[in-house]
């Protein structure tokens, strides 16, 4: 950090008024009754009105004001005066300080309910209280003129007059229009990164809009602002608002409200004579949620002053919150970061330092701008109080940022001094606010709302179909009465509706497929609604599609309501249900590096879960792609995807029903999205146009990047698989086979032979049960009257087990194949069983379950499953050298061709050059001759900038230079006609001129006066390796422009083996991707025309923040536009014979006394659980299966298979003939009672077994379309 930063960042002129922290206050609506407000004393009355109020309170019935208190005026250093309540004598803890009877408290209860019928539901400002106060104030103003005692004009005595006497302008929402605008500009305007949010909106947005207040009613507006600034939620309490605010040791009072009775203030500790009595706005005993995020910035917004230490600063957009407190010993400020928010790693520290310093620079620079434009002849253009409040807040927030910065730097030389004043009278500070043009991570928050869908998301006329809590999440379905639209949400967040099904699923599948030559193998993750599967199955070339899904209730309920089929009966379709971190560990070796598309719909949290010590879920999924494959991720994932793939693309789709818009990110190591021709696969779509109908092949492109794996440090990948000598994890697969229309005799002996024949073909080794009596059932066998409802065949192998429940009458067998060994043969085993049983209609899927430690096959197959790490990135060393690009002819050609990007004629251009008379400025020569340019303004570098000097001298020179450059631009541009359209940073322009250009471009006033709205900035580098500041400058400017249509394009250009770089920022809607592609083609053609080998390549195009859609009118689709009949037919044909529930438990290791059950105890658990209604038929225990055991028990109510892995994991595979939720709930409750909290349920799968490709339980079958829903319960509760 340079010496220039060793000056204060707050630069306040000596004339500024420093306002004491105990000044006027303002309350904010909250969930507790503790906030107070301040009161500036009217100078004509001294403090008589406040004293009169305390005396009146003490005189009314039920009222009380402790005489040991007194109201005193406090005068600040700047001359402001305000009231405070002080202790005259010692006051003991819990003493009553004041009591206000309920009848003298103004609240929000209104006798005429019609007054509030148009109020916005849940309005923060208490509309009723404001109207009640306004009525009382008008009454006092009117009657008070004609009666002897004006205080008797209201039942609230002198309190109303006291409020009437309070001046306006205490809080920013009451400020002048210009004062509000200045504060909002200081805070960052539309790109605000510092608190508070909604700094000036109480009057317009809350009172006028939400409470329907009359803008012409000044007294009503004043009443509303008094409620905002002085009420405790909905209560205006006499005297209460005279207790000022301060946290820490100063906070010494407590409030209590008993509605309908009174309001009390008490001492929360002993109070000494002379102490001021304070309340707290955010750290009070009953402040609720305000303790978490409400801080100094919010206090300034809601109370109109900067609190003294201790302070809390919630920099939400900078992603940290700090508490600042002052040491009593030495006055040093202690910084305490919110839990987990203080950066620990060097990378995190550098990132936080950059973001803090960027904001400090902006604030310091903004101060100078605002002083220059708003201080005339020593007098501000806004009221003095507003002016002084703004700059006091400015000082405090920069101080807070400086404290945070200093707390994460190690060297004292880096630290920023705080509270030093070094500014001129016109607001210019000798602080280095110039940006160093270092590379910075883009901190823009791209997940902004792009339309007004507030009313849409209230879902009027949508009614509930079903709401249920699965083991994993809250799942809801709803429908529209008007058009039959069906929506699904998870945890009250809408996931999909029929109306925008094509917007998401067509783009994430078919748009991605346009970069793949042949779609054979596809993985989708998180597509439980089966809609992605529907799209993928359209490809005739498809060979395999794998779906990884946690919660199969989503699949089955989506089939019920959307009629989307999961196609369990399709040989090409594989469903893996379970925890993705386990599923990925079990995928066969030949799956890795084999998929053309990997389509991911998971949250960032899940993506970061660990699969192995080296790989998280995202890393592992990327390894599934073949070299030419494409990964798709929903939402804003560009940076993460760019760290993993050589090529990345972000597409943006606006006009999206319900959710406004959406982004999708694509990654590939071979598919160069910008250059690869789109492939038309001929699949049928509803929304996405065929390739040959696209007017522009880049229509949906928003950002593209070519990423350098070498520079990213991604080429040190360790592809050697660890040689594990000890099994650390254990997982298994449960293959579920519904075998229908069987062609063999369905007796126990035949089915058993068929299974054994299949087992023999793949080499599974059958084992026998352990006949030791300790493993036998101790319960009564079922009597002869309890005939089994179906026959159960059980076989156990060293590698797993097979059970088949036979229903001869229906030619159906429900087969379970559990494997914990020989995983690569499990799928073949399932197919062979189906073949041996001669099934004509097999349906199948997998459930990921626990495994078996030390199974007989673990050693051989540990390398045959799980992630196979292969380097697929381009790790070839770059052949570019670091030599300066000296081909002047090529440079002229590049500038001449690049300026053709400008969509204008006869425009003004500016060229930033080197030193006049010393450096040749090729850009100036080219533009003077260019037919599109009418005028060129040269800006020559200042020679004195190249000389060395101390930092203060540097800042002074840079400031002077900037001022003179602005003058040059103003003179050249003139005051009439069009502004500057193109700015060219010539290769001769030095680094310092780039800094000055950045400083000028980022001043809104300069940009507005000098530059056209549609404009361009171009930079040509003589040495891209050593002049990275040029690219950084344009990228920083792109971030400053913020919104689309801004685009930043980067080109790598090679001529005769030498390299240069061209960078362009365009802020013109007409500059689409095809324009940049044409420039690329033209440059390559012209540069190579002389016979020299040449190329130009776009390496990145980056857009801005998505524009708000004022014309939001999306195309919506109907449920019936998708083929429903196949699903409806399957719905009618299905029949459930019972419920299968697979439950997984882990030992609760947090309880040190817990230990796993022994083998005999497991037998007793199963024996006691299965025995009940009708008794038990059979129980067999198998112990020759690695370190664990298998217990299979069949009873009158159904069956249970327990698998213990030999360590801390237990699986229960349960089948109950009764498929109702009640029966399984009772069963599990019984089991969990027996295990006595030793085991925690982690995963659970519930599904029916039956015929007709069964999907749903019997209780689901009462549904017969939305017309059958008789109870119309609103989807969103609007009350």
Buried (B, 14 or more C-beta within 10 A) or exposed (E): BBEBBBBBBBBBBEEBBBBBBBBBBBBBBBEBBBBBBBBBBBEEEEBEBBBBBBEBBBEBEEBBBBEBBBBBEBEBEBEBBBBBBBBEEEBEEEBBBBBBBBEBBBBBEBEEEEBBEEBBEEBBBBBBBBBBBBBBBBBBBEEBEEEEEBBEBBEBBBBBBBBBBBEEBBBBBBBEEBBBBBBBBBBBEEBBBBBBBBBBBBBBBBBBBBBBBEEEBEBBBBBBBBBBBBBBBBBBBBBBBBBBBBBBEBBBBBBBBEEEEBBBBBBBBBBEEEBBBBBBBBBBBBBEEBBEBBBBBBBBBBBBBBBBBBBBBBBBBBEBBBBBBBEEEEEEBBBBBBEEEBBEEEEEBEBBBBBBBBBBBBBBBBBBBBBEEBBEEEEBEBBEBBBBBBBBBBBBBBBBBBBBBBBBBEEEEBBBEBEEBBBEEEBBBBBBBBBBBEEBEEBBEBEEEBBEBEEBEBBEEBBBBBBEEBBBBEBBBBBBEEBBBBBBBBEEEBBBBBBBBBBBBBBBBBBBBBBBEBBBBBBBBBBBBBBBBBBBBBBEEBBBBBBBBBBBBBBBBBBBBBBBBBBBBBEBBBBBBBBBBBBBBBBBBEBBBBBBBBBBBBEEEBBEBEBBEEBBBBBBBBBBBBEBBBBBBBBBBBEBBBBBBBBBBBBBBBBBBBBBBBBBBBBBBBBBBBEBEBBBBEBEBEBBEBBEEBEEBBEBBBBBBBBBBBEEEBBEBEEEEEEEEEBEBBBBBBBBBBBBBBEBEBEEEBBBBBBBEBBEBBEBBBBEBBEEEEBBBEBEBBEEEBEBEBBBBBBBBBBBBBBBBBBBEBBBBBBBBBBBBBBBBBBEBBBBBBBBBEBEBBBBBBBBBBBBBBBBBBEEBBEBBBBBBEBBBBBEEEEEEEEBBEBEEBBBBBBBBBBEBBBBEEBBBBBBBBBEEEBBBBBBBBBEEBEBBBBBBBBBBBEEBEEEEEBBEBBBBBBEBBEEBBEBBEEBBEEEEBBBBBBBBBBBBBBBBBBBBBBBBBBEEBBEBBBBEBBBBBBBBBBBBEBBBBBBBBBBBBBBBEBBBBBBBBBBBBBEEBBBBBBBBBBBEEBBBBBBBEBBEBBBEBBBEEEBEBBBBBBBBBBBBBEBBEEBEBEBBEBEEBEBEEBEBBBEEBBBBBBBBBBBBBBEEEEEEBEBBEBEEBBBBBBBBBBBEBBBBBBBBBBBBBBBBBBBBBBBBBBBBBBBBBBBBBBBBBBBBBBEEEBBEBBBEBBBEBBEEBBBBEBBBBBBBBBBBBBBBBEBBEBEEBEEBEEEEBBEEEE
